[in-house]
Amino acid sequence: MFKKLMNKKLVKNEKGLTLVELLAVIVILAIVAAIAVPAIGNVIENSRYKATKSDAITVLNAANIYFTEKSDKTKVDVATLKEQGYLEDLGTITEGTKNENPKENFVEKVTDGGNKFTGSAKYSGDVTVTF
């Protein structure tokens, strides 16, 4: 009986975590963080890419209207599309860029008998998106 009381008393006095248990928890959290951080970075980069791709499609659609109305033109920059009301917002093409000259962002009509367009926009510093 005395042994039982002593065991209960010892169990009640054990409070907190040992250093080994704390280290184990920290190691597990570090492993989870090491896996999660690159994955989140990929998600962010993919969302930027998709936003730029979406903006490029919007620019191409605006350029299509521009070239339809001005059939003598074969090249237009994105700033002109915005100035003349073909685009409401430039999106990530210039806002997400470090490109200080939006005239470097352009769309060109490819005249091979079809209605094809090609374009280029600087985004994220030295990266050029071609569409």
Secondary structure, DSSP 4 states (H G I P E B T S, - for coil): -HHHHHHHHHHHH--S--HHHHHHHHHHHHHHHHHHHHHHHHHHHHHHHHHHHHHHHHHHHHHHHHHHH-TT--EEEHHHHHHTTS-S--GGGTTT---S-GGGSEEEEE-SSS-EEEEEEEETTTEEEE-
